[in-house]
Amino acid sequence: MSTSTGADGNKLGRTSIDKVFEGDLVGTSQGEMLSAITSTQGSAGYVAIERVAGTLDGREGSFVLQHSGTMHAGAQQLSITVVPGSGAGALTGLSGTFRLRIEGGTHHYELEYLLP
């Protein structure tokens, strides 16, 4: 992760993403995340793009996820969607949304999707 802090106290960061998925989606992902942590406690934002490769519901291929998240006074708002037209291989035509749930510091993902 690389960061820089401006005179205003806002921190900008860049982080590489590497994940391993298990369950209905078995595979890996790689991506890049840009973040802003403001000088206001509990407020931040991030965007990310990650390429996922693996097997979903028995179909092998890849697709791209787009993340957009904000936090204001500790309240979070997050959107993670499959980039339209990014599905390849047996995942061509994939559409959907990705949901994140954090329990005990562990990230759990749920992918709601449609395949043609």
Secondary structure, DSSP 8 states (H G I E B T S, - for coil): -EEEE-TTS-EEEEEEEEEEE-SSEEEEEEEEEEEEE-SSTT-EEEEEEEEEEEEETTEEEEEEEEEEEEEETTEEEEEEEE-TT--EETTTT-EEEEEEEEETTEEEEEEEEE--
